[in-house]
């Protein structure tokens, strides 16, 4: 074996080691991204389930109803009034989820698959409040929240099925369909 041949074999071996290292790094980065996505979505779920957020969800309809009074709406010309503050953590939570979605930290389809009905309910319920606050804060207030609400509405309007097409479904029998006068073959909304 000539020295040139040995050098060529060593170079080819080095190339294989570098290629394998690059492939391993790529796989690790994919796992890291998946881990980060799971962490973000789990943190969101945990935050959403906290008592503070439950209180905010319960307070939201009353805060919006109070906006029927012109004096209450005028209070938003300065700092938001104290009576409206309990709902802000909820609005900021959805703004944060929207920001993560907008910046591709979490995939849009995954967020919509998991949270579309909740996002849309929260946006629809809080929209009058946000509209009043935007009078002074401008259209950028809660725009990431608005974006995920639009995506959620689109997702729900398209009635996307996430169930794998070729995977057979389990037989599901509604034992009370006759009693409740519901068609047993109904697929649901």
TIVO-2410 file (N, C-alpha, C; in nm, 3 decimals):
# residues 189
REC num residu      c1      c2      c3 atome chaine
REC   1      X   0.083  -0.117   0.000     N      A
REC   1      X   0.000   0.000   0.000    CA      A
REC   1      X   0.088   0.125   0.000     C      A
REC   2      X   0.055   0.213  -0.089     N      A
REC   2      X   0.134   0.336  -0.100    CA      A
REC   2      X   0.087   0.437   0.003     C      A
REC   3      X   0.175   0.530   0.039     N      A
REC   3      X   0.135   0.634   0.135    CA      A
REC   3      X   0.016   0.716   0.085     C      A
REC   4      X   0.006   0.738  -0.045     N      A
REC   4      X  -0.107   0.815  -0.098    CA      A
REC   4      X  -0.239   0.740  -0.078     C      A
REC   5      X  -0.234   0.608  -0.094     N      A
REC   5      X  -0.354   0.526  -0.077    CA      A
REC   5      X  -0.397   0.528   0.070     C      A
REC   6      X  -0.302   0.518   0.162     N      A
REC   6      X  -0.332   0.523   0.306    CA      A
REC   6      X  -0.391   0.658   0.343     C      A
REC   7      X  -0.335   0.765   0.287     N      A
REC   7      X  -0.386   0.899   0.313    CA      A
REC   7      X  -0.529   0.914   0.260     C      A
REC   8      X  -0.556   0.858   0.143     N      A
REC   8      X  -0.690   0.864   0.085    CA      A
REC   8      X  -0.789   0.787   0.172     C      A
REC   9      X  -0.750   0.669   0.221     N      A
REC   9      X  -0.838   0.591   0.309    CA      A
REC   9      X  -0.863   0.666   0.440     C      A
REC  10      X  -0.760   0.727   0.495     N      A
REC  10      X  -0.776   0.803   0.619    CA      A
REC  10      X  -0.869   0.922   0.597     C      A
REC  11      X  -0.856   0.989   0.483     N      A
REC  11      X  -0.944   1.102   0.451    CA      A
REC  11      X  -1.089   1.055   0.437     C      A
REC  12      X  -1.108   0.942   0.370     N      A
REC  12      X  -1.244   0.888   0.354    CA      A
REC  12      X  -1.302   0.849   0.490     C      A
REC  13      X  -1.221   0.790   0.575     N      A
REC  13      X  -1.265   0.756   0.711    CA      A
REC  13      X  -1.302   0.881   0.790     C      A
REC  14      X  -1.221   0.984   0.779     N      A
REC  14      X  -1.250   1.110   0.848    CA      A
REC  14      X  -1.382   1.168   0.798     C      A
REC  15      X  -1.403   1.163   0.666     N      A
REC  15      X  -1.528   1.213   0.608    CA      A
REC  15      X  -1.648   1.136   0.663     C      A
REC  16      X  -1.635   1.003   0.675     N      A
REC  16      X  -1.744   0.923   0.729    CA      A
REC  16      X  -1.773   0.959   0.875     C      A
REC  17      X  -1.668   0.979   0.953     N      A
REC  17      X  -1.685   1.016   1.095    CA      A
REC  17      X  -1.754   1.152   1.105     C      A
REC  18      X  -1.711   1.247   1.024     N      A
REC  18      X  -1.771   1.382   1.026    CA      A
REC  18      X  -1.918   1.375   0.983     C      A
REC  19      X  -1.947   1.297   0.880     N      A
REC  19      X  -2.086   1.282   0.832    CA      A
REC  19      X  -2.173   1.218   0.940     C      A
REC  20      X  -2.122   1.116   1.006     N      A
REC  20      X  -2.197   1.050   1.112    CA      A
REC  20      X  -2.221   1.146   1.229     C      A
REC  21      X  -2.120   1.227   1.262     N      A
REC  21      X  -2.134   1.325   1.369    CA      A
REC  21      X  -2.239   1.429   1.333     C      A
REC  22      X  -2.237   1.474   1.208     N      A
REC  22      X  -2.336   1.573   1.163    CA      A
REC  22      X  -2.476   1.514   1.169     C      A
REC  23      X  -2.492   1.391   1.128     N      A
REC  23      X  -2.622   1.325   1.133    CA      A
REC  23      X  -2.670   1.311   1.277     C      A
REC  24      X  -2.582   1.271   1.365     N      A
REC  24      X  -2.617   1.258   1.507    CA      A
REC  24      X  -2.657   1.394   1.565     C      A
REC  25      X  -2.587   1.499   1.527     N      A
REC  25      X  -2.620   1.634   1.574    CA      A
REC  25      X  -2.757   1.676   1.524     C      A
REC  26      X  -2.786   1.644   1.398     N      A
REC  26      X  -2.917   1.677   1.341    CA      A
REC  26      X  -3.029   1.606   1.417     C      A
REC  27      X  -3.009   1.479   1.445     N      A
REC  27      X  -3.109   1.402   1.520    CA      A
REC  27      X  -3.126   1.460   1.660     C      A
REC  28      X  -3.015   1.496   1.725     N      A
REC  28      X  -3.022   1.556   1.858    CA      A
REC  28      X  -3.097   1.688   1.855     C      A
REC  29      X  -3.074   1.770   1.754     N      A
REC  29      X  -3.144   1.898   1.743    CA      A
REC  29      X  -3.294   1.879   1.726     C      A
REC  30      X  -3.333   1.779   1.648     N      A
REC  30      X  -3.476   1.750   1.632    CA      A
REC  30      X  -3.537   1.708   1.766     C      A
REC  31      X  -3.466   1.624   1.841     N      A
REC  31      X  -3.516   1.582   1.971    CA      A
REC  31      X  -3.523   1.700   2.067     C      A
REC  32      X  -3.425   1.787   2.061     N      A
REC  32      X  -3.423   1.905   2.147    CA      A
REC  32      X  -3.540   1.997   2.113     C      A
REC  33      X  -3.567   2.018   1.985     N      A
REC  33      X  -3.682   2.102   1.944    CA      A
REC  33      X  -3.812   2.040   1.994     C      A
REC  34      X  -3.828   1.911   1.976     N      A
REC  34      X  -3.950   1.845   2.023    CA      A
REC  34      X  -3.964   1.860   2.174     C      A
REC  35      X  -3.854   1.846   2.245     N      A
REC  35      X  -3.855   1.862   2.389    CA      A
REC  35      X  -3.896   2.004   2.427     C      A
REC  36      X  -3.844   2.102   2.356     N      A
REC  36      X  -3.878   2.242   2.384    CA      A
REC  36      X  -4.026   2.269   2.357     C      A
REC  37      X  -4.078   2.215   2.248     N      A
REC  37      X  -4.220   2.233   2.215    CA      A
REC  37      X  -4.307   2.172   2.325     C      A
REC  38      X  -4.273   2.051   2.366     N      A
REC  38      X  -4.349   1.986   2.473    CA      A
REC  38      X  -4.342   2.066   2.602     C      A
REC  39      X  -4.227   2.121   2.632     N      A
REC  39      X  -4.211   2.200   2.753    CA      A
REC  39      X  -4.297   2.327   2.748     C      A
REC  40      X  -4.297   2.396   2.634     N      A
REC  40      X  -4.377   2.518   2.620    CA      A
REC  40      X  -4.525   2.486   2.635     C      A
REC  41      X  -4.572   2.383   2.566     N      A
REC  41      X  -4.714   2.349   2.572    CA      A
REC  41      X  -4.754   2.298   2.710     C      A
REC  42      X  -4.667   2.225   2.776     N      A
REC  42      X  -4.697   2.179   2.911    CA      A
REC  42      X  -4.700   2.296   3.009     C      A
REC  43      X  -4.606   2.389   2.994     N      A
REC  43      X  -4.606   2.509   3.079    CA      A
REC  43      X  -4.733   2.591   3.057     C      A
REC  44      X  -4.776   2.602   2.931     N      A
REC  44      X  -4.901   2.674   2.903    CA      A
REC  44      X  -5.018   2.605   2.971     C      A
REC  45      X  -5.027   2.474   2.956     N      A
REC  45      X  -5.137   2.399   3.019    CA      A
REC  45      X  -5.138   2.417   3.170     C      A
REC  46      X  -5.019   2.406   3.231     N      A
REC  46      X  -5.011   2.423   3.376    CA      A
REC  46      X  -5.053   2.563   3.418     C      A
REC  47      X  -5.010   2.664   3.342     N      A
REC  47      X  -5.048   2.802   3.374    CA      A
REC  47      X  -5.198   2.821   3.357     C      A
REC  48      X  -5.254   2.765   3.252     N      A
REC  48      X  -5.397   2.779   3.224    CA      A
REC  48      X  -5.482   2.715   3.334     C      A
REC  49      X  -5.430   2.610   3.396     N      A
REC  49      X  -5.505   2.538   3.500    CA      A
REC  49      X  -5.486   2.596   3.640     C      A
REC  50      X  -5.399   2.695   3.655     N      A
REC  50      X  -5.377   2.755   3.788    CA      A
REC  50      X  -5.503   2.825   3.838     C      A
REC  51      X  -5.521   2.830   3.969     N      A
REC  51      X  -5.639   2.898   4.026    CA      A
REC  51      X  -5.652   3.044   3.980     C      A
REC  52      X  -5.542   3.112   3.963     N      A
REC  52      X  -5.546   3.251   3.918    CA      A
REC  52      X  -5.611   3.261   3.779     C      A
REC  53      X  -5.582   3.166   3.693     N      A
REC  53      X  -5.641   3.167   3.559    CA      A
REC  53      X  -5.788   3.124   3.562     C      A
REC  54      X  -5.821   3.032   3.650     N      A
REC  54      X  -5.961   2.994   3.666    CA      A
REC  54      X  -6.041   3.115   3.711     C      A
REC  55      X  -5.988   3.189   3.806     N      A
REC  55      X  -6.054   3.311   3.853    CA      A
REC  55      X  -6.066   3.414   3.740     C      A
REC  56      X  -5.963   3.424   3.657     N      A
REC  56      X  -5.967   3.518   3.545    CA      A
REC  56      X  -6.074   3.478   3.444     C      A
REC  57      X  -6.084   3.348   3.414     N      A
REC  57      X  -6.186   3.301   3.320    CA      A
REC  57      X  -6.326   3.328   3.375     C      A
REC  58      X  -6.342   3.307   3.505     N      A
REC  58      X  -6.472   3.331   3.567    CA      A
REC  58      X  -6.506   3.479   3.573     C      A
REC  59      X  -6.405   3.565   3.588     N      A
REC  59      X  -6.427   3.710   3.598    CA      A
REC  59      X  -6.450   3.775   3.461     C      A
REC  60      X  -6.402   3.713   3.356     N      A
REC  60      X  -6.406   3.775   3.223    CA      A
REC  60      X  -6.545   3.817   3.178     C      A
REC  61      X  -6.648   3.731   3.185     N      A
REC  61      X  -6.781   3.776   3.141    CA      A
REC  61      X  -6.833   3.897   3.220     C      A
REC  62      X  -6.806   3.901   3.349     N      A
REC  62      X  -6.853   4.014   3.431    CA      A
REC  62      X  -6.780   4.143   3.394     C      A
REC  63      X  -6.650   4.133   3.368     N      A
REC  63      X  -6.573   4.251   3.328    CA      A
REC  63      X  -6.626   4.304   3.195     C      A
REC  64      X  -6.649   4.214   3.101     N      A
REC  64      X  -6.702   4.256   2.970    CA      A
REC  64      X  -6.842   4.314   2.984     C      A
REC  65      X  -6.925   4.254   3.069     N      A
REC  65      X  -7.060   4.305   3.090    CA      A
REC  65      X  -7.057   4.446   3.149     C      A
REC  66      X  -6.960   4.473   3.232     N      A
REC  66      X  -6.950   4.606   3.294    CA      A
REC  66      X  -6.922   4.713   3.189     C      A
REC  67      X  -6.868   4.674   3.075     N      A
REC  67      X  -6.839   4.770   2.968    CA      A
REC  67      X  -6.966   4.824   2.903     C      A
REC  68      X  -7.081   4.767   2.935     N      A
REC  68      X  -7.208   4.823   2.886    CA      A
REC  68      X  -7.228   4.965   2.937     C      A
REC  69      X  -7.169   4.995   3.051     N      A
REC  69      X  -7.180   5.127   3.113    CA      A
REC  69      X  -7.077   5.222   3.051     C      A
REC  70      X  -7.119   5.335   2.994     N      A
REC  70      X  -7.025   5.429   2.932    CA      A
REC  70      X  -6.918   5.481   3.030     C      A
REC  71      X  -6.955   5.497   3.157     N      A
REC  71      X  -6.856   5.543   3.256    CA      A
REC  71      X  -6.745   5.440   3.274     C      A
REC  72      X  -6.782   5.312   3.271     N      A
REC  72      X  -6.681   5.206   3.283    CA      A
REC  72      X  -6.586   5.208   3.164     C      A
REC  73      X  -6.641   5.230   3.044     N      A
REC  73      X  -6.553   5.237   2.925    CA      A
REC  73      X  -6.460   5.356   2.932     C      A
REC  74      X  -6.508   5.468   2.984     N      A
REC  74      X  -6.423   5.588   2.994    CA      A
REC  74      X  -6.306   5.567   3.090     C      A
REC  75      X  -6.323   5.478   3.186     N      A
REC  75      X  -6.215   5.451   3.281    CA      A
REC  75      X  -6.091   5.395   3.213     C      A
REC  76      X  -6.106   5.344   3.093     N      A
REC  76      X  -5.992   5.287   3.020    CA      A
REC  76      X  -5.909   5.391   2.947     C      A
REC  77      X  -5.945   5.518   2.958     N      A
REC  77      X  -5.867   5.622   2.892    CA      A
REC  77      X  -5.732   5.641   2.959     C      A
REC  78      X  -5.722   5.605   3.084     N      A
REC  78      X  -5.593   5.607   3.153    CA      A
REC  78      X  -5.549   5.464   3.176     C      A
REC  79      X  -5.492   5.440   3.292     N      A
REC  79      X  -5.457   5.303   3.328    CA      A
REC  79      X  -5.584   5.221   3.344     C      A
REC  80      X  -5.579   5.093   3.309     N      A
REC  80      X  -5.700   5.011   3.326    CA      A
REC  80      X  -5.747   5.013   3.470     C      A
REC  81      X  -5.877   5.020   3.491     N      A
REC  81      X  -5.931   5.026   3.627    CA      A
REC  81      X  -5.908   4.895   3.702     C      A
REC  82      X  -5.906   4.906   3.833     N      A
REC  82      X  -5.881   4.789   3.918    CA      A
REC  82      X  -5.980   4.675   3.892     C      A
REC  83      X  -6.104   4.708   3.864     N      A
REC  83      X  -6.206   4.603   3.846    CA      A
REC  83      X  -6.178   4.517   3.722     C      A
REC  84      X  -6.095   4.566   3.631     N      A
REC  84      X  -6.066   4.489   3.510    CA      A
REC  84      X  -5.938   4.405   3.522     C      A
REC  85      X  -5.858   4.434   3.620     N      A
REC  85      X  -5.726   4.371   3.630    CA      A
REC  85      X  -5.725   4.219   3.650     C      A
REC  86      X  -5.826   4.159   3.712     N      A
REC  86      X  -5.819   4.013   3.731    CA      A
REC  86      X  -5.810   3.933   3.600     C      A
REC  87      X  -5.854   3.990   3.487     N      A
REC  87      X  -5.853   3.915   3.362    CA      A
REC  87      X  -5.722   3.929   3.285     C      A
REC  88      X  -5.638   4.024   3.323     N      A
REC  88      X  -5.515   4.048   3.247    CA      A
REC  88      X  -5.419   3.930   3.243     C      A
REC  89      X  -5.402   3.855   3.352     N      A
REC  89      X  -5.312   3.738   3.341    CA      A
REC  89      X  -5.357   3.640   3.232     C      A
REC  90      X  -5.487   3.622   3.218     N      A
REC  90      X  -5.539   3.532   3.115    CA      A
REC  90      X  -5.509   3.586   2.976     C      A
REC  91      X  -5.532   3.715   2.955     N      A
REC  91      X  -5.505   3.775   2.825    CA      A
REC  91      X  -5.356   3.769   2.792     C      A
REC  92      X  -5.271   3.795   2.891     N      A
REC  92      X  -5.126   3.787   2.869    CA      A
REC  92      X  -5.081   3.644   2.840     C      A
REC  93      X  -5.145   3.547   2.904     N      A
REC  93      X  -5.110   3.407   2.879    CA      A
REC  93      X  -5.136   3.371   2.733     C      A
REC  94      X  -5.251   3.411   2.681     N      A
REC  94      X  -5.281   3.382   2.541    CA      A
REC  94      X  -5.196   3.466   2.446     C      A
REC  95      X  -5.160   3.585   2.486     N      A
REC  95      X  -5.069   3.666   2.405    CA      A
REC  95      X  -4.933   3.596   2.396     C      A
REC  96      X  -4.889   3.537   2.506     N      A
REC  96      X  -4.761   3.465   2.506    CA      A
REC  96      X  -4.768   3.342   2.416     C      A
REC  97      X  -4.876   3.265   2.427     N      A
REC  97      X  -4.892   3.149   2.339    CA      A
REC  97      X  -4.894   3.193   2.193     C      A
REC  98      X  -4.962   3.303   2.166     N      A
REC  98      X  -4.966   3.356   2.031    CA      A
REC  98      X  -4.829   3.399   1.981     C      A
REC  99      X  -4.752   3.458   2.069     N      A
REC  99      X  -4.617   3.500   2.032    CA      A
REC  99      X  -4.530   3.378   2.000     C      A
REC 100      X  -4.538   3.276   2.082     N      A
REC 100      X  -4.462   3.153   2.056    CA      A
REC 100      X  -4.505   3.090   1.924     C      A
REC 101      X  -4.634   3.095   1.897     N      A
REC 101      X  -4.686   3.039   1.773    CA      A
REC 101      X  -4.641   3.123   1.654     C      A
REC 102      X  -4.650   3.254   1.668     N      A
REC 102      X  -4.612   3.345   1.560    CA      A
REC 102      X  -4.464   3.333   1.525     C      A
REC 103      X  -4.381   3.307   1.624     N      A
REC 103      X  -4.236   3.297   1.603    CA      A
REC 103      X  -4.190   3.154   1.576     C      A
REC 104      X  -4.286   3.065   1.555     N      A
REC 104      X  -4.257   2.925   1.522    CA      A
REC 104      X  -4.183   2.850   1.632     C      A
REC 105      X  -4.201   2.894   1.755     N      A
REC 105      X  -4.146   2.817   1.867    CA      A
REC 105      X  -4.228   2.690   1.884     C      A
REC 106      X  -4.359   2.703   1.864     N      A
REC 106      X  -4.448   2.587   1.864    CA      A
REC 106      X  -4.522   2.585   1.731     C      A
REC 107      X  -4.547   2.467   1.676     N      A
REC 107      X  -4.616   2.457   1.547    CA      A
REC 107      X  -4.762   2.503   1.557     C      A
REC 108      X  -4.806   2.580   1.459     N      A
REC 108      X  -4.943   2.633   1.456    CA      A
REC 108      X  -5.046   2.520   1.459     C      A
REC 109      X  -5.024   2.417   1.378     N      A
REC 109      X  -5.121   2.308   1.373    CA      A
REC 109      X  -5.135   2.239   1.508     C      A
REC 110      X  -5.026   2.224   1.578     N      A
REC 110      X  -5.031   2.159   1.709    CA      A
REC 110      X  -5.107   2.245   1.809     C      A
REC 111      X  -5.080   2.375   1.810     N      A
REC 111      X  -5.152   2.466   1.900    CA      A
REC 111      X  -5.301   2.462   1.870     C      A
REC 112      X  -5.337   2.468   1.743     N      A
REC 112      X  -5.478   2.466   1.705    CA      A
REC 112      X  -5.543   2.332   1.739     C      A
REC 113      X  -5.472   2.224   1.716     N      A
REC 113      X  -5.525   2.092   1.745    CA      A
REC 113      X  -5.557   2.078   1.894     C      A
REC 114      X  -5.471   2.132   1.976     N      A
REC 114      X  -5.487   2.117   2.121    CA      A
REC 114      X  -5.576   2.223   2.184     C      A
REC 115      X  -5.572   2.347   2.132     N      A
REC 115      X  -5.630   2.459   2.204    CA      A
REC 115      X  -5.730   2.543   2.127     C      A
REC 116      X  -5.763   2.512   2.003     N      A
REC 116      X  -5.847   2.600   1.921    CA      A
REC 116      X  -5.980   2.639   1.989     C      A
REC 117      X  -6.058   2.545   2.043     N      A
REC 117      X  -6.185   2.587   2.104    CA      A
REC 117      X  -6.165   2.681   2.224     C      A
REC 118      X  -6.062   2.655   2.303     N      A
REC 118      X  -6.035   2.738   2.421    CA      A
REC 118      X  -5.988   2.877   2.378     C      A
REC 119      X  -5.897   2.881   2.281     N      A
REC 119      X  -5.848   3.010   2.231    CA      A
REC 119      X  -5.964   3.092   2.175     C      A
REC 120      X  -6.047   3.030   2.094     N      A
REC 120      X  -6.155   3.102   2.030    CA      A
REC 120      X  -6.258   3.151   2.131     C      A
REC 121      X  -6.292   3.070   2.230     N      A
REC 121      X  -6.385   3.114   2.334    CA      A
REC 121      X  -6.327   3.233   2.410     C      A
REC 122      X  -6.201   3.223   2.447     N      A
REC 122      X  -6.139   3.330   2.525    CA      A
REC 122      X  -6.133   3.458   2.443     C      A
REC 123      X  -6.094   3.447   2.315     N      A
REC 123      X  -6.088   3.566   2.230    CA      A
REC 123      X  -6.227   3.627   2.213     C      A
REC 124      X  -6.325   3.544   2.179     N      A
REC 124      X  -6.460   3.594   2.154    CA      A
REC 124      X  -6.517   3.662   2.278     C      A
REC 125      X  -6.493   3.603   2.393     N      A
REC 125      X  -6.544   3.659   2.517    CA      A
REC 125      X  -6.473   3.790   2.553     C      A
REC 126      X  -6.343   3.796   2.529     N      A
REC 126      X  -6.266   3.915   2.569    CA      A
REC 126      X  -6.257   4.022   2.461     C      A
REC 127      X  -6.305   3.995   2.340     N      A
REC 127      X  -6.291   4.090   2.228    CA      A
REC 127      X  -6.345   4.229   2.259     C      A
REC 128      X  -6.464   4.244   2.321     N      A
REC 128      X  -6.510   4.381   2.352    CA      A
REC 128      X  -6.415   4.456   2.445     C      A
REC 129      X  -6.358   4.385   2.542     N      A
REC 129      X  -6.262   4.447   2.633    CA      A
REC 129      X  -6.136   4.489   2.559     C      A
REC 130      X  -6.086   4.403   2.475     N      A
REC 130      X  -5.965   4.435   2.398    CA      A
REC 130      X  -5.991   4.553   2.305     C      A
REC 131      X  -6.111   4.556   2.244     N      A
REC 131      X  -6.145   4.668   2.155    CA      A
REC 131      X  -6.141   4.800   2.231     C      A
REC 132      X  -6.196   4.803   2.352     N      A
REC 132      X  -6.195   4.926   2.432    CA      A
REC 132      X  -6.052   4.963   2.471     C      A
REC 133      X  -5.971   4.865   2.509     N      A
REC 133      X  -5.833   4.895   2.547    CA      A
REC 133      X  -5.751   4.940   2.428     C      A
REC 134      X  -5.781   4.892   2.308     N      A
REC 134      X  -5.708   4.933   2.188    CA      A
REC 134      X  -5.735   5.078   2.151     C      A
REC 135      X  -5.840   5.138   2.205     N      A
REC 135      X  -5.866   5.279   2.178    CA      A
REC 135      X  -5.747   5.365   2.218     C      A
REC 136      X  -5.685   5.330   2.328     N      A
REC 136      X  -5.569   5.407   2.374    CA      A
REC 136      X  -5.437   5.335   2.348     C      A
REC 137      X  -5.438   5.203   2.352     N      A
REC 137      X  -5.313   5.128   2.338    CA      A
REC 137      X  -5.276   5.104   2.191     C      A
REC 138      X  -5.371   5.111   2.102     N      A
REC 138      X  -5.343   5.087   1.961    CA      A
REC 138      X  -5.370   4.944   1.920     C      A
REC 139      X  -5.366   4.920   1.788     N      A
REC 139      X  -5.403   4.788   1.735    CA      A
REC 139      X  -5.304   4.676   1.767     C      A
REC 140      X  -5.187   4.710   1.816     N      A
REC 140      X  -5.088   4.607   1.848    CA      A
REC 140      X  -5.115   4.535   1.978     C      A
REC 141      X  -5.208   4.587   2.058     N      A
REC 141      X  -5.238   4.524   2.187    CA      A
REC 141      X  -5.300   4.386   2.165     C      A
REC 142      X  -5.238   4.286   2.219     N      A
REC 142      X  -5.285   4.146   2.210    CA      A
REC 142      X  -5.298   4.098   2.066     C      A
REC 143      X  -5.210   4.145   1.978     N      A
REC 143      X  -5.220   4.103   1.839    CA      A
REC 143      X  -5.177   3.957   1.818     C      A
REC 144      X  -5.087   3.906   1.900     N      A
REC 144      X  -5.051   3.764   1.887    CA      A
REC 144      X  -5.166   3.674   1.933     C      A
REC 145      X  -5.238   3.720   2.035     N      A
REC 145      X  -5.358   3.649   2.079    CA      A
REC 145      X  -5.461   3.650   1.966     C      A
REC 146      X  -5.478   3.765   1.902     N      A
REC 146      X  -5.571   3.775   1.790    CA      A
REC 146      X  -5.531   3.679   1.677     C      A
REC 147      X  -5.401   3.671   1.650     N      A
REC 147      X  -5.353   3.584   1.543    CA      A
REC 147      X  -5.390   3.437   1.570     C      A
REC 148      X  -5.369   3.391   1.694     N      A
REC 148      X  -5.402   3.250   1.719    CA      A
REC 148      X  -5.554   3.230   1.723     C      A
REC 149      X  -5.629   3.336   1.752     N      A
REC 149      X  -5.775   3.324   1.744    CA      A
REC 149      X  -5.818   3.307   1.598     C      A
REC 150      X  -5.757   3.383   1.508     N      A
REC 150      X  -5.787   3.368   1.365    CA      A
REC 150      X  -5.748   3.229   1.317     C      A
REC 151      X  -5.630   3.183   1.355     N      A
REC 151      X  -5.587   3.048   1.316    CA      A
REC 151      X  -5.680   2.942   1.374     C      A
REC 152      X  -5.724   2.963   1.497     N      A
REC 152      X  -5.815   2.867   1.562    CA      A
REC 152      X  -5.949   2.864   1.491     C      A
REC 153      X  -6.001   2.982   1.455     N      A
REC 153      X  -6.129   2.984   1.383    CA      A
REC 153      X  -6.115   2.911   1.250     C      A
REC 154      X  -6.006   2.937   1.179     N      A
REC 154      X  -5.983   2.870   1.051    CA      A
REC 154      X  -5.975   2.718   1.072     C      A
REC 155      X  -5.901   2.678   1.173     N      A
REC 155      X  -5.885   2.536   1.203    CA      A
REC 155      X  -6.021   2.471   1.228     C      A
REC 156      X  -6.103   2.534   1.311     N      A
REC 156      X  -6.233   2.478   1.344    CA      A
REC 156      X  -6.329   2.483   1.225     C      A
REC 157      X  -6.322   2.589   1.146     N      A
REC 157      X  -6.408   2.599   1.027    CA      A
REC 157      X  -6.376   2.491   0.925     C      A
REC 158      X  -6.250   2.455   0.915     N      A
REC 158      X  -6.209   2.350   0.821    CA      A
REC 158      X  -6.243   2.211   0.871     C      A
REC 159      X  -6.282   2.200   0.998     N      A
REC 159      X  -6.318   2.072   1.060    CA      A
REC 159      X  -6.213   1.967   1.030     C      A
REC 160      X  -6.091   2.001   1.058     N      A
REC 160      X  -5.981   1.909   1.029    CA      A
REC 160      X  -5.993   1.783   1.114     C      A
REC 161      X  -5.969   1.674   1.050     N      A
REC 161      X  -5.963   1.548   1.123    CA      A
REC 161      X  -5.817   1.515   1.145     C      A
REC 162      X  -5.783   1.488   1.267     N      A
REC 162      X  -5.645   1.454   1.297    CA      A
REC 162      X  -5.626   1.304   1.313     C      A
REC 163      X  -5.738   1.233   1.315     N      A
REC 163      X  -5.730   1.088   1.328    CA      A
REC 163      X  -5.670   1.030   1.200     C      A
REC 164      X  -5.572   0.941   1.212     N      A
REC 164      X  -5.509   0.884   1.092    CA      A
REC 164      X  -5.611   0.815   1.002     C      A
REC 165      X  -5.605   0.845   0.871     N      A
REC 165      X  -5.704   0.797   0.775    CA      A
REC 165      X  -5.711   0.645   0.766     C      A
REC 166      X  -5.600   0.579   0.768     N      A
REC 166      X  -5.598   0.434   0.747    CA      A
REC 166      X  -5.613   0.354   0.876     C      A
REC 167      X  -5.620   0.421   0.988     N      A
REC 167      X  -5.634   0.352   1.116    CA      A
REC 167      X  -5.782   0.329   1.144     C      A
REC 168      X  -5.822   0.204   1.164     N      A
REC 168      X  -5.964   0.179   1.190    CA      A
REC 168      X  -6.005   0.240   1.324     C      A
REC 169      X  -6.129   0.277   1.332     N      A
REC 169      X  -6.182   0.336   1.455    CA      A
REC 169      X  -6.238   0.225   1.545     C      A
REC 170      X  -6.244   0.256   1.672     N      A
REC 170      X  -6.306   0.166   1.769    CA      A
REC 170      X  -6.458   0.174   1.750     C      A
REC 171      X  -6.526   0.064   1.777     N      A
REC 171      X  -6.673   0.068   1.773    CA      A
REC 171      X  -6.718   0.145   1.896     C      A
REC 172      X  -6.797   0.247   1.872     N      A
REC 172      X  -6.843   0.333   1.981    CA      A
REC 172      X  -6.994   0.330   1.981     C      A
REC 173      X  -7.052   0.280   2.091     N      A
REC 173      X  -7.197   0.267   2.102    CA      A
REC 173      X  -7.244   0.362   2.210     C      A
REC 174      X  -7.344   0.441   2.175     N      A
REC 174      X  -7.407   0.532   2.271    CA      A
REC 174      X  -7.526   0.458   2.332     C      A
REC 175      X  -7.512   0.408   2.455     N      A
REC 175      X  -7.619   0.324   2.512    CA      A
REC 175      X  -7.748   0.402   2.543     C      A
REC 176      X  -7.742   0.534   2.543     N      A
REC 176      X  -7.859   0.616   2.576    CA      A
REC 176      X  -7.916   0.688   2.455     C      A
REC 177      X  -7.871   0.658   2.334     N      A
REC 177      X  -7.915   0.729   2.214    CA      A
REC 177      X  -8.067   0.720   2.197     C      A
REC 178      X  -8.123   0.600   2.210     N      A
REC 178      X  -8.269   0.585   2.194    CA      A
REC 178      X  -8.344   0.662   2.303     C      A
REC 179      X  -8.295   0.651   2.424     N      A
REC 179      X  -8.359   0.719   2.537    CA      A
REC 179      X  -8.355   0.870   2.522     C      A
REC 180      X  -8.246   0.922   2.466     N      A
REC 180      X  -8.231   1.067   2.450    CA      A
REC 180      X  -8.276   1.117   2.314     C      A
REC 181      X  -8.332   1.026   2.232     N      A
REC 181      X  -8.381   1.059   2.098    CA      A
REC 181      X  -8.273   1.120   2.011     C      A
REC 182      X  -8.156   1.057   2.014     N      A
REC 182      X  -8.042   1.100   1.934    CA      A
REC 182      X  -8.007   0.989   1.838     C      A
REC 183      X  -7.970   1.025   1.717     N      A
REC 183      X  -7.930   0.925   1.620    CA      A
REC 183      X  -7.800   0.861   1.668     C      A
REC 184      X  -7.800   0.730   1.678     N      A
REC 184      X  -7.683   0.658   1.727    CA      A
REC 184      X  -7.566   0.667   1.632     C      A
REC 185      X  -7.594   0.697   1.504     N      A
REC 185      X  -7.483   0.704   1.407    CA      A
REC 185      X  -7.428   0.845   1.393     C      A
REC 186      X  -7.478   0.939   1.471     N      A
REC 186      X  -7.430   1.078   1.460    CA      A
REC 186      X  -7.283   1.087   1.494     C      A
REC 187      X  -7.211   1.159   1.411     N      A
REC 187      X  -7.066   1.175   1.430    CA      A
REC 187      X  -7.036   1.287   1.528     C      A
REC 188      X  -7.130   1.372   1.558     N      A
REC 188      X  -7.106   1.484   1.647    CA      A
REC 188      X  -7.092   1.612   1.568     C      A
REC 189      X  -7.063   1.723   1.638     N      A
REC 189      X  -7.058   1.855   1.572    CA      A
REC 189      X  -6.945   1.868   1.473     C      A
***
